[in-house]
Amino acid sequence: HALGHGVQTKDISEIAGLPPPEILQSLLESYQQTSFDTMKNTTDHVLAEGYSATSLLLALLPLITQSDQFTDLYKADLAMKMAQAEHAMSQGADESLQLLTVGSTAVQCFAKSKNAMKQH
């Protein structure tokens, strides 16, 4: 490597266009705010950074399915919404709108999870 250090995993991920953990964390945190405007602003910012919605969804899926913030039912809802968004994008749908659709579902799931936890 020209700078004197070997190629690292993050270098390969960056070249492949995969979003780094801090980008994914910012999206997840925006979902947890349970505010559509916060989620939209964060989503717009992440897309402006050049990450594709497909790579974001692929990276978010394991984080959401392994999260303890959701019930299995909410995880299934989000996974289904992500699959629908992926399919829509493969058919030419707008990436931004699809990511916002997934984000709004995530915001709703976080809000419902918060309410359910307060009642128990």
N, CA and C atoms as an extended XYZ file, in Angstrom:
360
Properties=species:S:1:pos:R:3:atomname:S:1:resname:S:1:resid:I:1 pbc="F F F"
N         0.855       -1.178        0.000 N   HIS     1
C         0.000        0.000        0.000 CA  HIS     1
C         0.892        1.229        0.000 C   HIS     1
N         0.580        2.234       -0.750 N   ALA     2
C         1.430        3.414       -0.939 CA  ALA     2
C         1.677        4.205        0.340 C   ALA     2
N         0.768        4.143        1.283 N   LEU     3
C         0.934        4.924        2.520 CA  LEU     3
C         1.657        4.144        3.605 C   LEU     3
N         2.078        2.937        3.303 N   GLY     4
C         2.870        2.193        4.255 CA  GLY     4
C         2.087        1.276        5.170 C   GLY     4
N         0.772        1.160        5.000 N   HIS     5
C         0.028        0.206        5.814 CA  HIS     5
C        -0.810       -0.667        4.892 C   HIS     5
N        -1.110       -1.849        5.363 N   GLY     6
C        -1.849       -2.805        4.544 CA  GLY     6
C        -3.291       -2.389        4.303 C   GLY     6
N        -3.903       -3.082        3.402 N   VAL     7
C        -5.318       -2.843        3.114 CA  VAL     7
C        -6.144       -3.391        4.269 C   VAL     7
N        -7.071       -2.582        4.754 N   GLN     8
C        -7.908       -2.979        5.876 CA  GLN     8
C        -9.329       -3.228        5.404 C   GLN     8
N       -10.091       -3.896        6.238 N   THR     9
C       -11.483       -4.215        5.903 CA  THR     9
C       -12.266       -2.965        5.561 C   THR     9
N       -12.066       -1.900        6.326 N   LYS    10
C       -12.813       -0.664        6.061 CA  LYS    10
C       -12.467       -0.086        4.703 C   LYS    10
N       -11.206       -0.282        4.248 N   ASP    11
C       -10.808        0.188        2.922 CA  ASP    11
C       -11.587       -0.548        1.833 C   ASP    11
N       -11.698       -1.854        1.976 N   ILE    12
C       -12.427       -2.665        1.002 CA  ILE    12
C       -13.908       -2.296        1.010 C   ILE    12
N       -14.462       -2.123        2.199 N   SER    13
C       -15.868       -1.734        2.320 CA  SER    13
C       -16.127       -0.395        1.665 C   SER    13
N       -15.202        0.539        1.866 N   GLU    14
C       -15.356        1.873        1.282 CA  GLU    14
C       -15.312        1.821       -0.243 C   GLU    14
N       -14.381        1.043       -0.771 N   ILE    15
C       -14.269        0.900       -2.221 CA  ILE    15
C       -15.524        0.243       -2.788 C   ILE    15
N       -16.085       -0.703       -2.060 N   ALA    16
C       -17.293       -1.405       -2.507 CA  ALA    16
C       -18.552       -0.556       -2.362 C   ALA    16
N       -18.434        0.592       -1.706 N   GLY    17
C       -19.588        1.472       -1.524 CA  GLY    17
C       -20.471        1.085       -0.358 C   GLY    17
N       -19.950        0.232        0.521 N   LEU    18
C       -20.735       -0.182        1.689 CA  LEU    18
C       -20.696        0.922        2.740 C   LEU    18
N       -21.838        1.182        3.356 N   PRO    19
C       -21.870        2.245        4.371 CA  PRO    19
C       -21.118        1.840        5.638 C   PRO    19
N       -20.344        2.770        6.205 N   PRO    20
C       -19.630        2.470        7.447 CA  PRO    20
C       -20.596        2.400        8.629 C   PRO    20
N       -20.175        1.772        9.713 N   PRO    21
C       -21.055        1.612       10.885 CA  PRO    21
C       -21.647        2.919       11.403 C   PRO    21
N       -20.887        4.020       11.344 N   GLU    22
C       -21.413        5.289       11.874 CA  GLU    22
C       -22.580        5.811       11.040 C   GLU    22
N       -22.592        5.527        9.758 N   ILE    23
C       -23.721        5.931        8.905 CA  ILE    23
C       -24.956        5.116        9.283 C   ILE    23
N       -24.774        3.809        9.452 N   LEU    24
C       -25.892        2.943        9.829 CA  LEU    24
C       -26.430        3.324       11.206 C   LEU    24
N       -25.510        3.644       12.118 N   GLN    25
C       -25.920        4.040       13.462 CA  GLN    25
C       -26.722        5.327       13.423 C   GLN    25
N       -26.341        6.263       12.566 N   SER    26
C       -27.086        7.524       12.482 CA  SER    26
C       -28.508        7.272       11.968 C   SER    26
N       -28.654        6.349       11.029 N   LEU    27
C       -30.001        6.006       10.557 CA  LEU    27
C       -30.825        5.375       11.672 C   LEU    27
N       -30.231        4.399       12.371 N   LEU    28
C       -30.961        3.737       13.460 CA  LEU    28
C       -31.359        4.734       14.545 C   LEU    28
N       -30.465        5.642       14.876 N   GLU    29
C       -30.779        6.651       15.895 CA  GLU    29
C       -31.893        7.573       15.432 C   GLU    29
N       -31.922        7.887       14.132 N   SER    30
C       -33.003        8.742       13.631 CA  SER    30
C       -34.348        8.016       13.709 C   SER    30
N       -34.333        6.697       13.521 N   TYR    31
C       -35.574        5.921       13.646 CA  TYR    31
C       -36.060        5.936       15.104 C   TYR    31
N       -35.117        5.871       16.019 N   GLN    32
C       -35.463        5.827       17.441 CA  GLN    32
C       -36.030        7.149       17.948 C   GLN    32
N       -35.779        8.237       17.240 N   GLN    33
C       -36.313        9.534       17.654 CA  GLN    33
C       -37.827        9.599       17.465 C   GLN    33
N       -38.356        8.644       16.722 N   THR    34
C       -39.790        8.553       16.400 CA  THR    34
C       -40.348        9.856       15.835 C   THR    34
N       -39.522       10.522       15.037 N   SER    35
C       -39.929       11.740       14.351 CA  SER    35
C       -39.669       11.552       12.864 C   SER    35
N       -40.727       11.705       12.061 N   PHE    36
C       -40.561       11.543       10.623 CA  PHE    36
C       -39.570       12.562       10.072 C   PHE    36
N       -39.640       13.805       10.534 N   ASP    37
C       -38.747       14.852       10.026 CA  ASP    37
C       -37.283       14.528       10.314 C   ASP    37
N       -36.987       14.038       11.515 N   THR    38
C       -35.616       13.660       11.868 CA  THR    38
C       -35.137       12.529       10.970 C   THR    38
N       -35.988       11.520       10.791 N   MET    39
C       -35.637       10.381        9.940 CA  MET    39
C       -35.416       10.843        8.503 C   MET    39
N       -36.285       11.717        8.000 N   LYS    40
C       -36.164       12.189        6.616 CA  LYS    40
C       -34.870       12.970        6.420 C   LYS    40
N       -34.558       13.856        7.356 N   ASN    41
C       -33.330       14.645        7.242 CA  ASN    41
C       -32.085       13.751        7.250 C   ASN    41
N       -32.068       12.769        8.136 N   THR    42
C       -30.928       11.852        8.211 CA  THR    42
C       -30.831       11.015        6.940 C   THR    42
N       -31.963       10.527        6.451 N   THR    43
C       -31.986        9.722        5.220 CA  THR    43
C       -31.486       10.548        4.043 C   THR    43
N       -31.967       11.769        3.922 N   ASP    44
C       -31.528       12.649        2.831 CA  ASP    44
C       -30.012       12.887        2.898 C   ASP    44
N       -29.513       13.101        4.112 N   HIS    45
C       -28.080       13.338        4.301 CA  HIS    45
C       -27.265       12.110        3.891 C   HIS    45
N       -27.703       10.933        4.314 N   VAL    46
C       -26.975        9.696        4.000 CA  VAL    46
C       -26.971        9.445        2.493 C   VAL    46
N       -28.108        9.645        1.844 N   LEU    47
C       -28.162        9.461        0.393 CA  LEU    47
C       -27.299       10.492       -0.324 C   LEU    47
N       -27.227       11.713        0.208 N   ALA    48
C       -26.384       12.750       -0.383 CA  ALA    48
C       -24.896       12.407       -0.267 C   ALA    48
N       -24.568       11.573        0.721 N   GLU    49
C       -23.182       11.110        0.880 CA  GLU    49
C       -22.795       10.123       -0.221 C   GLU    49
N       -23.792        9.620       -0.957 N   GLY    50
C       -23.505        8.756       -2.096 CA  GLY    50
C       -23.749        7.280       -1.883 C   GLY    50
N       -24.284        6.911       -0.720 N   TYR    51
C       -24.556        5.489       -0.474 CA  TYR    51
C       -25.863        5.103       -1.152 C   TYR    51
N       -25.879        3.925       -1.751 N   SER    52
C       -27.102        3.475       -2.419 CA  SER    52
C       -28.085        2.947       -1.388 C   SER    52
N       -29.352        3.102       -1.684 N   ALA    53
C       -30.392        2.603       -0.783 CA  ALA    53
C       -30.287        1.095       -0.645 C   ALA    53
N       -29.923        0.418       -1.719 N   THR    54
C       -29.793       -1.046       -1.670 CA  THR    54
C       -28.709       -1.453       -0.681 C   THR    54
N       -27.545       -0.811       -0.732 N   SER    55
C       -26.471       -1.169        0.200 CA  SER    55
C       -26.840       -0.803        1.634 C   SER    55
N       -27.579        0.278        1.804 N   LEU    56
C       -28.024        0.663        3.151 CA  LEU    56
C       -28.996       -0.366        3.713 C   LEU    56
N       -29.951       -0.798        2.891 N   LEU    57
C       -30.927       -1.787        3.352 CA  LEU    57
C       -30.251       -3.115        3.678 C   LEU    57
N       -29.317       -3.530        2.830 N   LEU    58
C       -28.602       -4.785        3.080 CA  LEU    58
C       -27.833       -4.734        4.396 C   LEU    58
N       -27.242       -3.592        4.696 N   ALA    59
C       -26.468       -3.445        5.923 CA  ALA    59
C       -27.360       -3.256        7.150 C   ALA    59
N       -28.528       -2.627        6.959 N   LEU    60
C       -29.443       -2.389        8.088 CA  LEU    60
C       -30.184       -3.655        8.524 C   LEU    60
N       -30.481       -4.528        7.579 N   LEU    61
C       -31.300       -5.704        7.898 CA  LEU    61
C       -30.755       -6.520        9.071 C   LEU    61
N       -29.474       -6.921        9.070 N   PRO    62
C       -28.999       -7.689       10.229 CA  PRO    62
C       -29.007       -6.893       11.532 C   PRO    62
N       -28.773       -5.592       11.440 N   LEU    63
C       -28.794       -4.771       12.658 CA  LEU    63
C       -30.193       -4.741       13.268 C   LEU    63
N       -31.196       -4.660       12.411 N   ILE    64
C       -32.576       -4.613       12.894 CA  ILE    64
C       -33.031       -5.975       13.400 C   ILE    64
N       -32.707       -7.030       12.653 N   THR    65
C       -33.174       -8.360       13.066 CA  THR    65
C       -32.476       -8.849       14.336 C   THR    65
N       -31.291       -8.317       14.624 N   GLN    66
C       -30.581       -8.705       15.845 CA  GLN    66
C       -30.845       -7.759       17.010 C   GLN    66
N       -31.588       -6.699       16.760 N   SER    67
C       -31.858       -5.700       17.789 CA  SER    67
C       -32.812       -6.242       18.853 C   SER    67
N       -32.610       -5.796       20.083 N   ASP    68
C       -33.554       -6.154       21.154 CA  ASP    68
C       -34.571       -5.038       21.379 C   ASP    68
N       -34.582       -4.046       20.479 N   GLN    69
C       -35.502       -2.910       20.580 CA  GLN    69
C       -36.882       -3.220       19.987 C   GLN    69
N       -36.968       -4.325       19.241 N   PHE    70
C       -38.210       -4.673       18.563 CA  PHE    70
C       -38.680       -6.065       18.970 C   PHE    70
N       -39.982       -6.250       18.914 N   THR    71
C       -40.514       -7.607       19.024 CA  THR    71
C       -40.266       -8.312       17.699 C   THR    71
N       -40.421       -9.627       17.691 N   ASP    72
C       -40.242      -10.381       16.445 CA  ASP    72
C       -41.246       -9.941       15.394 C   ASP    72
N       -42.434       -9.558       15.817 N   LEU    73
C       -43.455       -9.107       14.870 CA  LEU    73
C       -43.008       -7.823       14.157 C   LEU    73
N       -42.443       -6.871       14.900 N   TYR    74
C       -41.959       -5.637       14.288 CA  TYR    74
C       -40.758       -5.907       13.374 C   TYR    74
N       -39.893       -6.841       13.803 N   LYS    75
C       -38.764       -7.212       12.953 CA  LYS    75
C       -39.269       -7.792       11.632 C   LYS    75
N       -40.296       -8.617       11.701 N   ALA    76
C       -40.868       -9.203       10.485 CA  ALA    76
C       -41.488       -8.121        9.605 C   ALA    76
N       -42.190       -7.166       10.219 N   ASP    77
C       -42.776       -6.049        9.467 CA  ASP    77
C       -41.687       -5.271        8.720 C   ASP    77
N       -40.609       -4.979        9.424 N   LEU    78
C       -39.521       -4.216        8.813 CA  LEU    78
C       -38.816       -5.017        7.721 C   LEU    78
N       -38.582       -6.287        7.964 N   ALA    79
C       -37.937       -7.128        6.944 CA  ALA    79
C       -38.805       -7.202        5.693 C   ALA    79
N       -40.116       -7.315        5.877 N   MET    80
C       -41.029       -7.357        4.731 CA  MET    80
C       -41.006       -6.028        3.980 C   MET    80
N       -41.008       -4.914        4.715 N   LYS    81
C       -40.971       -3.602        4.073 CA  LYS    81
C       -39.662       -3.417        3.310 C   LYS    81
N       -38.561       -3.917        3.881 N   MET    82
C       -37.267       -3.832        3.197 CA  MET    82
C       -37.271       -4.652        1.908 C   MET    82
N       -37.849       -5.845        1.966 N   ALA    83
C       -37.933       -6.695        0.773 CA  ALA    83
C       -38.784       -6.030       -0.305 C   ALA    83
N       -39.889       -5.425        0.102 N   GLN    84
C       -40.746       -4.725       -0.858 CA  GLN    84
C       -40.002       -3.548       -1.491 C   GLN    84
N       -39.227       -2.836       -0.685 N   ALA    85
C       -38.463       -1.697       -1.196 CA  ALA    85
C       -37.394       -2.168       -2.183 C   ALA    85
N       -36.706       -3.253       -1.828 N   GLU    86
C       -35.691       -3.814       -2.736 CA  GLU    86
C       -36.321       -4.195       -4.067 C   GLU    86
N       -37.469       -4.859       -4.009 N   HIS    87
C       -38.152       -5.267       -5.236 CA  HIS    87
C       -38.565       -4.043       -6.052 C   HIS    87
N       -39.132       -3.062       -5.380 N   ALA    88
C       -39.569       -1.851       -6.083 CA  ALA    88
C       -38.385       -1.158       -6.762 C   ALA    88
N       -37.239       -1.105       -6.063 N   MET    89
C       -36.069       -0.463       -6.657 CA  MET    89
C       -35.556       -1.258       -7.852 C   MET    89
N       -35.659       -2.588       -7.793 N   SER    90
C       -35.222       -3.400       -8.935 CA  SER    90
C       -36.120       -3.170      -10.144 C   SER    90
N       -37.326       -2.660       -9.883 N   GLN    91
C       -38.265       -2.342      -10.957 CA  GLN    91
C       -38.173       -0.875      -11.377 C   GLN    91
N       -37.221       -0.143      -10.801 N   GLY    92
C       -36.994        1.240      -11.210 CA  GLY    92
C       -37.556        2.312      -10.286 C   GLY    92
N       -38.047        1.917       -9.117 N   ALA    93
C       -38.601        2.894       -8.179 CA  ALA    93
C       -37.494        3.796       -7.623 C   ALA    93
N       -37.866        4.972       -7.194 N   ASP    94
C       -36.943        5.955       -6.640 CA  ASP    94
C       -36.350        5.457       -5.322 C   ASP    94
N       -35.014        5.475       -5.234 N   GLU    95
C       -34.326        4.986       -4.030 CA  GLU    95
C       -34.694        5.783       -2.789 C   GLU    95
N       -34.750        7.087       -2.934 N   SER    96
C       -35.045        7.947       -1.798 CA  SER    96
C       -36.425        7.639       -1.218 C   SER    96
N       -37.406        7.525       -2.087 N   LEU    97
C       -38.763        7.239       -1.600 CA  LEU    97
C       -38.847        5.872       -0.935 C   LEU    97
N       -38.143        4.898       -1.485 N   GLN    98
C       -38.180        3.559       -0.899 CA  GLN    98
C       -37.505        3.535        0.472 C   GLN    98
N       -36.387        4.246        0.589 N   LEU    99
C       -35.699        4.290        1.875 CA  LEU    99
C       -36.523        5.060        2.907 C   LEU    99
N       -37.221        6.094        2.466 N   LEU   100
C       -38.104        6.829        3.371 CA  LEU   100
C       -39.290        5.969        3.809 C   LEU   100
N       -39.789        5.130        2.919 N   THR   101
C       -40.884        4.228        3.278 CA  THR   101
C       -40.438        3.244        4.358 C   THR   101
N       -39.253        2.674        4.163 N   VAL   102
C       -38.709        1.763        5.175 CA  VAL   102
C       -38.473        2.533        6.476 C   VAL   102
N       -37.916        3.735        6.366 N   GLY   103
C       -37.649        4.549        7.551 CA  GLY   103
C       -38.907        4.896        8.316 C   GLY   103
N       -39.976        5.231        7.599 N   SER   104
C       -41.213        5.584        8.305 CA  SER   104
C       -41.800        4.358        9.002 C   SER   104
N       -41.648        3.186        8.399 N   THR   105
C       -42.096        1.952        9.066 CA  THR   105
C       -41.262        1.712       10.322 C   THR   105
N       -39.945        1.947       10.231 N   ALA   106
C       -39.066        1.769       11.395 CA  ALA   106
C       -39.426        2.751       12.510 C   ALA   106
N       -39.722        3.998       12.143 N   VAL   107
C       -40.128        5.004       13.138 CA  VAL   107
C       -41.401        4.543       13.845 C   VAL   107
N       -42.365        4.043       13.087 N   GLN   108
C       -43.621        3.550       13.672 CA  GLN   108
C       -43.369        2.356       14.589 C   GLN   108
N       -42.499        1.447       14.174 N   CYS   109
C       -42.193        0.278       15.005 CA  CYS   109
C       -41.506        0.680       16.302 C   CYS   109
N       -40.569        1.632       16.223 N   PHE   110
C       -39.922        2.111       17.453 CA  PHE   110
C       -40.939        2.768       18.373 C   PHE   110
N       -41.838        3.573       17.811 N   ALA   111
C       -42.851        4.243       18.627 CA  ALA   111
C       -43.759        3.220       19.302 C   ALA   111
N       -44.196        2.219       18.563 N   LYS   112
C       -45.067        1.177       19.132 CA  LYS   112
C       -44.327        0.382       20.188 C   LYS   112
N       -43.033        0.104       19.953 N   SER   113
C       -42.240       -0.636       20.935 CA  SER   113
C       -42.086        0.157       22.221 C   SER   113
N       -41.850        1.472       22.090 N   LYS   114
C       -41.726        2.320       23.280 CA  LYS   114
C       -43.022        2.304       24.094 C   LYS   114
N       -44.141        2.433       23.395 N   ASN   115
C       -45.434        2.428       24.072 CA  ASN   115
C       -45.714        1.092       24.750 C   ASN   115
N       -45.364        0.006       24.087 N   ALA   116
C       -45.584       -1.320       24.662 CA  ALA   116
C       -44.736       -1.522       25.910 C   ALA   116
N       -43.500       -1.013       25.887 N   MET   117
C       -42.615       -1.160       27.044 CA  MET   117
C       -43.098       -0.330       28.234 C   MET   117
N       -43.696        0.832       27.950 N   LYS   118
C       -44.196        1.676       29.022 CA  LYS   118
C       -45.381        1.020       29.739 C   LYS   118
N       -46.147        0.228       28.984 N   GLN   119
C       -47.346       -0.397       29.559 CA  GLN   119
C       -47.013       -1.627       30.391 C   GLN   119
N       -45.794       -2.157       30.249 N   HIS   120
C       -45.441       -3.358       31.007 CA  HIS   120
C       -44.644       -3.052       32.219 C   HIS   120
